[in-house]
Amino acid sequence: MPLFEYRCDKCAHRFTLLVGVTAEKAELRCPRCQSRKATKLISRIAPVAKKDDFDEPDFDEGGDDFDDLDDE
């Protein structure tokens, strides 16, 4: 179910609303002042990482980045 971000027209409070894709419609109401008048905001999307990005650690060839910590 998608999340949509709104700004209340009465008190300017920003809030998110979980909107279902079923026949039952979510009630649009500001959680701060209970107003039903709100403007839908354009939200940024979160980047999606691929599984390949997490498979191997990112170390340089020839050793790890922690060699200099043993010299103290």
N, CA, C and O atoms as a MOPAC input file, in Angstrom:
PM7 MOZYME 1SCF
protein

 N      0.83900 1    -1.18000 1     0.00000 1
 C      0.00000 1     0.00000 1     0.00000 1
 C      0.88800 1     1.24900 1     0.00000 1
 O      1.85400 1     1.32800 1     0.75900 1
 N      0.56600 1     2.19700 1    -0.83100 1
 C      1.40600 1     3.40000 1    -0.91800 1
 C      1.15900 1     4.37200 1     0.22700 1
 O      0.06000 1     4.45900 1     0.77600 1
 N      2.21800 1     5.09700 1     0.56600 1
 C      2.14600 1     6.17900 1     1.54500 1
 C      2.14600 1     7.49900 1     0.78800 1
 O      2.96400 1     7.70000 1    -0.11000 1
 N      1.24300 1     8.39000 1     1.13800 1
 C      1.19900 1     9.70600 1     0.53300 1
 C      1.41200 1    10.75000 1     1.61300 1
 O      0.96900 1    10.58000 1     2.74900 1
 N      2.09100 1    11.83100 1     1.25500 1
 C      2.37100 1    12.90900 1     2.19700 1
 C      1.43800 1    14.07700 1     1.90500 1
 O      1.21500 1    14.43900 1     0.74900 1
 N      0.89500 1    14.66000 1     2.97400 1
 C     -0.03300 1    15.77600 1     2.85800 1
 C      0.39400 1    16.91200 1     3.77800 1
 O      1.12100 1    16.70800 1     4.75000 1
 N     -0.07800 1    18.12400 1     3.44800 1
 C      0.08300 1    19.29400 1     4.32200 1
 C     -1.30900 1    19.86400 1     4.57800 1
 O     -2.05400 1    20.16300 1     3.64500 1
 N     -1.64200 1    20.00800 1     5.84300 1
 C     -2.95300 1    20.52300 1     6.23200 1
 C     -3.08300 1    21.97600 1     5.78300 1
 O     -2.18300 1    22.78400 1     6.01300 1
 N     -4.20400 1    22.30500 1     5.14300 1
 C     -4.44300 1    23.67200 1     4.68600 1
 C     -4.76000 1    24.61800 1     5.84200 1
 O     -4.60200 1    25.83200 1     5.70900 1
 N     -5.20100 1    24.08000 1     6.95700 1
 C     -5.58200 1    24.91300 1     8.10000 1
 C     -4.39900 1    25.22100 1     9.02700 1
 O     -4.18900 1    26.37800 1     9.39100 1
 N     -3.61600 1    24.18300 1     9.41700 1
 C     -2.54700 1    24.39600 1    10.40500 1
 C     -1.14200 1    24.14300 1     9.84700 1
 O     -0.16500 1    24.28300 1    10.58200 1
 N     -1.01600 1    23.77500 1     8.56900 1
 C      0.25500 1    23.54200 1     7.87000 1
 C      1.03500 1    22.34000 1     8.40200 1
 O      2.22300 1    22.20100 1     8.11100 1
 N      0.39200 1    21.48000 1     9.17000 1
 C      1.04600 1    20.26200 1     9.66900 1
 C      1.23900 1    19.28600 1     8.51300 1
 O      0.33100 1    19.07500 1     7.70900 1
 N      2.44800 1    18.68400 1     8.43800 1
 C      2.72800 1    17.66400 1     7.42200 1
 C      2.49100 1    16.28800 1     8.02100 1
 O      2.89800 1    16.01900 1     9.15100 1
 N      1.83500 1    15.41900 1     7.26800 1
 C      1.56500 1    14.07400 1     7.75500 1
 C      1.48900 1    13.11300 1     6.58100 1
 O      1.27800 1    13.52700 1     5.44100 1
 N      1.66200 1    11.82500 1     6.86600 1
 C      1.56400 1    10.79700 1     5.84100 1
 C      0.29600 1     9.99300 1     6.05500 1
 O     -0.20600 1     9.87700 1     7.17200 1
 N     -0.20500 1     9.44800 1     4.97500 1
 C     -1.43100 1     8.66800 1     5.02300 1
 C     -1.22100 1     7.40400 1     4.20300 1
 O     -0.80800 1     7.46500 1     3.04500 1
 N     -1.50400 1     6.27000 1     4.80500 1
 C     -1.42000 1     4.98900 1     4.13000 1
 C     -2.70000 1     4.78500 1     3.33900 1
 O     -3.78600 1     4.71000 1     3.91300 1
 N     -2.57400 1     4.69600 1     2.03800 1
 C     -3.73400 1     4.60500 1     1.16700 1
 C     -3.81600 1     3.20000 1     0.60300 1
 O     -2.89500 1     2.74400 1    -0.07400 1
 N     -4.90600 1     2.51800 1     0.87600 1
 C     -5.09800 1     1.15700 1     0.39300 1
 C     -5.58200 1     1.14000 1    -1.04900 1
 O     -6.05800 1     2.14400 1    -1.57800 1
 N     -5.45100 1     0.00000 1    -1.65600 1
 C     -5.91100 1    -0.15300 1    -3.03300 1
 C     -7.23900 1    -0.91600 1    -3.09500 1
 O     -7.67900 1    -1.32400 1    -4.17000 1
 N     -7.86500 1    -1.10100 1    -1.94200 1
 C     -9.16100 1    -1.78100 1    -1.89300 1
 C    -10.28200 1    -0.75400 1    -2.04400 1
 O    -10.02200 1     0.43800 1    -2.20500 1
 N    -11.51400 1    -1.21700 1    -1.99200 1
 C    -12.66700 1    -0.33100 1    -2.14400 1
 C    -12.80600 1     0.64100 1    -0.97700 1
 O    -13.37200 1     1.72100 1    -1.13900 1
 N    -12.29400 1     0.26800 1     0.20300 1
 C    -12.40100 1     1.13800 1     1.37300 1
 C    -11.37400 1     2.25600 1     1.27100 1
 O    -10.17400 1     1.99800 1     1.18000 1
 N    -11.84300 1     3.48600 1     1.28800 1
 C    -10.97500 1     4.64900 1     1.12400 1
 C    -10.51900 1     5.17100 1     2.48600 1
 O    -11.31000 1     5.24700 1     3.42600 1
 N     -9.23000 1     5.53300 1     2.58500 1
 C     -8.69200 1     6.07700 1     3.82800 1
 C     -9.28300 1     7.46200 1     4.08600 1
 O     -9.51800 1     8.23100 1     3.15300 1
 N     -9.51600 1     7.76600 1     5.34500 1
 C    -10.09100 1     9.05600 1     5.70800 1
 C     -8.98500 1    10.09800 1     5.78900 1
 O     -8.03800 1     9.95000 1     6.56200 1
 N     -9.10600 1    11.14500 1     4.99500 1
 C     -8.13900 1    12.23000 1     4.98800 1
 C     -8.50500 1    13.21200 1     6.09000 1
 O     -9.48700 1    13.94600 1     5.98400 1
 N     -7.69400 1    13.21600 1     7.15900 1
 C     -7.94200 1    14.09000 1     8.29400 1
 C     -6.61100 1    14.41800 1     8.95300 1
 O     -5.81400 1    13.51800 1     9.21400 1
 N     -6.36300 1    15.67800 1     9.22000 1
 C     -5.13100 1    16.10900 1     9.87000 1
 C     -5.08100 1    15.56700 1    11.29700 1
 O     -6.03300 1    15.75300 1    12.05500 1
 N     -3.98800 1    14.89900 1    11.67800 1
 C     -3.90700 1    14.36100 1    13.04200 1
 C     -3.77000 1    15.44600 1    14.11500 1
 O     -4.03200 1    15.18100 1    15.28800 1
 N     -3.36400 1    16.65700 1    13.73400 1
 C     -3.20300 1    17.73900 1    14.71100 1
 C     -4.50400 1    18.49800 1    14.95500 1
 O     -4.92400 1    18.65300 1    16.10200 1
 N     -5.14400 1    18.97100 1    13.89100 1
 C     -6.32700 1    19.82700 1    14.07100 1
 C     -7.63300 1    19.18800 1    13.58900 1
 O     -8.69900 1    19.78700 1    13.73100 1
 N     -7.56400 1    17.99200 1    13.02800 1
 C     -8.71500 1    17.22300 1    12.54900 1
 C     -9.38500 1    17.82100 1    11.30500 1
 O    -10.49000 1    17.41300 1    10.95000 1
 N     -8.74100 1    18.76800 1    10.65000 1
 C     -9.29200 1    19.33900 1     9.42300 1
 C     -9.27300 1    18.29900 1     8.31000 1
 O     -8.39700 1    17.43400 1     8.26500 1
 N    -10.24700 1    18.39500 1     7.41600 1
 C    -10.31200 1    17.48000 1     6.26800 1
 C     -9.75400 1    18.10800 1     4.99900 1
 O     -9.76500 1    17.48300 1     3.93800 1
 N     -9.26900 1    19.33200 1     5.10200 1
 C     -8.71400 1    20.02200 1     3.93500 1
 C     -7.19100 1    19.94200 1     3.98600 1
 O     -6.55500 1    20.48900 1     4.88600 1
 N     -6.61700 1    19.24500 1     2.99700 1
 C     -5.17200 1    19.06800 1     2.93600 1
 C     -4.73200 1    19.01200 1     1.48000 1
 O     -5.49300 1    18.63800 1     0.58800 1
 N     -3.48800 1    19.39400 1     1.27300 1
 C     -2.89500 1    19.37000 1    -0.06100 1
 C     -1.92500 1    18.21000 1    -0.14800 1
 O     -1.06600 1    18.03400 1     0.71600 1
 N     -2.07100 1    17.41800 1    -1.20400 1
 C     -1.16800 1    16.29500 1    -1.41800 1
 C      0.17900 1    16.83800 1    -1.89600 1
 O      0.23700 1    17.63500 1    -2.83200 1
 N      1.25500 1    16.40200 1    -1.25000 1
 C      2.59200 1    16.86500 1    -1.58700 1
 C      3.28900 1    15.87300 1    -2.50400 1
 O      2.95800 1    14.68800 1    -2.52600 1
 N      4.24800 1    16.36800 1    -3.25000 1
 C      5.06100 1    15.49900 1    -4.09000 1
 C      6.21700 1    15.00500 1    -3.23200 1
 O      7.02200 1    15.79800 1    -2.74300 1
 N      6.29200 1    13.69800 1    -3.05300 1
 C      7.32000 1    13.09900 1    -2.20100 1
 C      8.47700 1    12.60700 1    -3.04600 1
 O      8.31900 1    12.25300 1    -4.21400 1
 N      9.65700 1    12.59400 1    -2.41800 1
 C     10.82500 1    12.01000 1    -3.07400 1
 C     10.75800 1    10.50200 1    -2.94000 1
 O     10.20300 1     9.97600 1    -1.97500 1
 N     11.32200 1     9.82000 1    -3.90500 1
 C     11.36200 1     8.36500 1    -3.81900 1
 C     12.69100 1     7.93600 1    -3.21500 1
 O     13.69400 1     8.63800 1    -3.34100 1
 N     12.69400 1     6.79900 1    -2.57100 1
 C     13.91600 1     6.25800 1    -1.98300 1
 C     14.61700 1     5.40000 1    -3.02900 1
 O     13.97100 1     4.60800 1    -3.71400 1
 N     15.93100 1     5.55100 1    -3.15800 1
 C     16.64400 1     4.70200 1    -4.12000 1
 C     16.63600 1     3.25600 1    -3.65500 1
 O     16.69700 1     2.97700 1    -2.45800 1
 N     16.56100 1     2.35800 1    -4.59300 1
 C     16.53500 1     0.93300 1    -4.29000 1
 C     17.90700 1     0.35100 1    -4.59700 1
 O     18.40800 1     0.48200 1    -5.71400 1
 N     18.51200 1    -0.29300 1    -3.60300 1
 C     19.81800 1    -0.90900 1    -3.79300 1
 C     19.64100 1    -2.31600 1    -4.34200 1
 O     18.68500 1    -3.01400 1    -4.00300 1
 N     20.57600 1    -2.71900 1    -5.19400 1
 C     20.54200 1    -4.07400 1    -5.72600 1
 C     21.24200 1    -5.01400 1    -4.76000 1
 O     22.10000 1    -4.58200 1    -3.99000 1
 N     20.89400 1    -6.27700 1    -4.79000 1
 C     21.50600 1    -7.27900 1    -3.92600 1
 C     23.00600 1    -7.35600 1    -4.17300 1
 O     23.76800 1    -7.58700 1    -3.23400 1
 N     23.44500 1    -7.16900 1    -5.40300 1
 C     24.86600 1    -7.23600 1    -5.73800 1
 C     25.69200 1    -6.17700 1    -5.00400 1
 O     26.89100 1    -6.36800 1    -4.79900 1
 N     25.07500 1    -5.07900 1    -4.61100 1
 C     25.79500 1    -4.02100 1    -3.90500 1
 C     26.23500 1    -4.44500 1    -2.51300 1
 O     27.10800 1    -3.79800 1    -1.93300 1
 N     25.66200 1    -5.51000 1    -1.95300 1
 C     25.94500 1    -5.92300 1    -0.58600 1
 C     26.67800 1    -7.25700 1    -0.48000 1
 O     26.93900 1    -7.72800 1     0.62700 1
 N     27.01300 1    -7.87300 1    -1.61500 1
 C     27.62000 1    -9.20100 1    -1.59600 1
 C     29.04100 1    -9.22600 1    -1.04300 1
 O     29.36700 1   -10.10300 1    -0.24200 1
 N     29.88700 1    -8.29300 1    -1.44600 1
 C     31.28600 1    -8.31600 1    -1.03600 1
 C     31.66600 1    -6.98100 1    -0.41700 1
 O     31.16100 1    -5.94000 1    -0.83800 1
 N     32.56000 1    -6.99300 1     0.58900 1
 C     33.02600 1    -5.73000 1     1.15100 1
 C     33.84200 1    -4.95100 1     0.12100 1
 O     34.43900 1    -5.54100 1    -0.78000 1
 N     33.86500 1    -3.66500 1     0.25200 1
 C     34.55000 1    -2.79900 1    -0.69900 1
 C     35.95300 1    -2.46200 1    -0.20200 1
 O     36.19500 1    -1.34100 1     0.24600 1
 N     36.88100 1    -3.42100 1    -0.27600 1
 C     38.26200 1    -3.21100 1     0.14000 1
 C     39.14800 1    -3.10500 1    -1.08600 1
 O     38.86700 1    -3.70400 1    -2.12400 1
 N     40.22100 1    -2.33600 1    -0.95600 1
 C     41.19800 1    -2.23500 1    -2.04000 1
 C     42.01200 1    -3.51200 1    -2.11800 1
 O     42.09800 1    -4.26200 1    -1.14600 1
 N     42.60900 1    -3.75800 1    -3.27700 1
 C     43.48700 1    -4.91500 1    -3.45500 1
 C     44.72300 1    -4.74500 1    -2.57900 1
 O     45.19600 1    -3.62300 1    -2.39500 1
 N     45.24800 1    -5.82900 1    -2.03900 1
 C     46.49700 1    -5.77000 1    -1.29900 1
 C     46.33000 1    -5.57500 1     0.19300 1
 O     47.29500 1    -5.16800 1     0.84000 1
 N     45.20400 1    -5.82800 1     0.76900 1
 C     45.03000 1    -5.69200 1     2.21500 1
 C     43.81400 1    -4.86300 1     2.55600 1
 O     43.17400 1    -4.26900 1     1.68900 1
 N     43.51000 1    -4.83800 1     3.85000 1
 C     42.33100 1    -4.07300 1     4.24600 1
 C     42.73400 1    -2.65900 1     4.65300 1
 O     43.91600 1    -2.31600 1     4.65500 1
 N     41.75700 1    -1.86100 1     4.98900 1
 C     41.98600 1    -0.45700 1     5.31500 1
 C     42.36300 1    -0.23900 1     6.77200 1
 O     42.47200 1     0.91200 1     7.19600 1
 N     42.56800 1    -1.29600 1     7.56200 1
 C     42.80000 1    -1.15900 1     8.98500 1
 C     44.22000 1    -1.52600 1     9.40100 1
 O     44.48100 1    -1.67000 1    10.59500 1
 N     45.16000 1    -1.68500 1     8.44000 1
 C     46.53900 1    -2.06100 1     8.75300 1
 C     47.23200 1    -1.05500 1     9.66100 1
 O     48.01000 1    -1.45000 1    10.52900 1
 N     46.97000 1     0.22600 1     9.48400 1
 C     47.66600 1     1.25000 1    10.24000 1
 C     47.18900 1     1.36100 1    11.69000 1
 O     47.83700 1     2.05500 1    12.47400 1
 N     46.11000 1     0.72300 1    12.07700 1
 C     45.60700 1     0.79400 1    13.44900 1
 C     46.43700 1    -0.05200 1    14.41800 1
 O     46.42200 1     0.21100 1    15.62100 1
 N     47.15200 1    -1.05000 1    13.92900 1
 C     47.95800 1    -1.91700 1    14.79500 1
 C     49.27300 1    -1.27100 1    15.21700 1
 O     49.94300 1    -1.80900 1    16.09900 1
 N     49.67400 1    -0.15100 1    14.63500 1
 C     50.96200 1     0.47100 1    14.88000 1
 C     50.96500 1     1.38500 1    16.10200 1
 O     52.00300 1     1.97900 1    16.39100 1
 N     49.89700 1     1.52400 1    16.81100 1
 C     49.83100 1     2.47000 1    17.93700 1
 C     50.57900 1     2.01800 1    19.15000 1
 O     50.60000 1     2.72200 1    20.16000 1

